[in-house]
Amino acid sequence: MLALDEPSAEPELRRLVARAGALVGKLRVVLPAQALPVMLRIDPAWDGSVPASYLLDAHGALVFAQRGLSIVPELMQEIDHLLGTE
């Protein structure tokens, strides 16, 4: 999970993530300016909308993007499709 925020927000972000539970991976808190080059490599169409949800294949290629509000049913449907568990 990548959080675009001020470093001073990290303790509260960590509490929110801990409450959400079952997060795979690590939390990284970075300033938006630091994340911009990475985000644009992942998603050249990213317009700065947050949140943004991405599904990457085993090679790190973008296969699905939701920019702005995440629509969980659509995200889960795409995960099922990619896993072949529809």
C-alpha positions in Angstrom: 0.0 0.0 0.0 1.3 3.4 -0.9 -0.1 6.4 0.9 0.5 9.8 -0.5 0.7 12.0 2.5 2.9 14.1 4.8 5.3 12.0 6.9 3.7 13.3 10.0 0.5 11.4 9.1 2.3 8.0 9.1 1.3 7.0 12.7 -2.4 7.6 12.0 -2.2 5.8 8.6 -0.6 2.8 10.3 -3.4 2.7 12.8 -6.0 2.8 10.0 -4.3 0.0 8.1 -4.0 -2.1 11.3 -7.8 -1.7 11.9 -8.6 -2.7 8.3 -6.7 -6.0 8.8 -5.4 -8.6 6.4 -3.3 -6.1 4.3 -0.7 -8.0 2.3 2.6 -6.2 1.8 3.9 -3.1 3.5 2.7 0.5 4.0 4.9 3.2 2.5 4.1 6.9 3.2 5.6 9.3 0.7 5.1 12.8 -0.5 3.1 13.0 -3.7 6.1 14.5 -5.5 8.2 11.5 -4.6 5.5 9.1 -5.8 4.7 10.8 -9.1 7.6 9.3 -11.2 6.8 5.8 -9.9 3.0 6.1 -10.4 3.4 7.4 -13.9 5.6 4.4 -14.7 2.9 2.1 -13.4 0.0 4.0 -14.9 0.9 6.6 -17.5 -2.8 7.7 -17.5 -2.9 8.4 -13.8 -4.2 11.9 -13.2 -3.3 12.2 -9.6 -6.6 10.8 -8.4 -6.5 9.1 -5.0 -7.3 6.6 -4.0 -6.2 4.6 -7.0 -6.3 0.8 -7.1 -4.2 -1.3 -9.5 -3.9 -4.9 -10.4 -0.5 -6.0 -11.7 0.4 -9.2 -13.4 3.3 -11.5 -12.3 5.6 -9.3 -14.4 4.5 -6.1 -12.9 2.5 -4.9 -15.9 -0.7 -3.0 -15.2 -3.8 -5.1 -16.1 -6.5 -3.1 -14.3 -6.8 0.4 -12.9 -9.4 2.3 -10.9 -8.6 5.9 -10.5 -10.5 7.7 -7.8 -13.1 6.0 -5.7 -12.6 2.2 -5.6 -15.6 0.2 -6.7 -14.9 -3.0 -4.8 -17.4 -5.3 -6.7 -15.7 -4.4 -10.0 -12.3 -4.8 -8.5 -13.2 -8.2 -7.0 -14.8 -9.3 -10.4 -11.5 -8.4 -12.2 -9.5 -10.3 -9.6 -11.7 -13.4 -10.1 -11.4 -13.0 -13.9 -7.6 -12.8 -13.7 -7.5 -15.8 -11.4 -9.9 -17.8 -13.5 -12.3 -18.2 -10.6 -15.3 -16.5 -12.0 
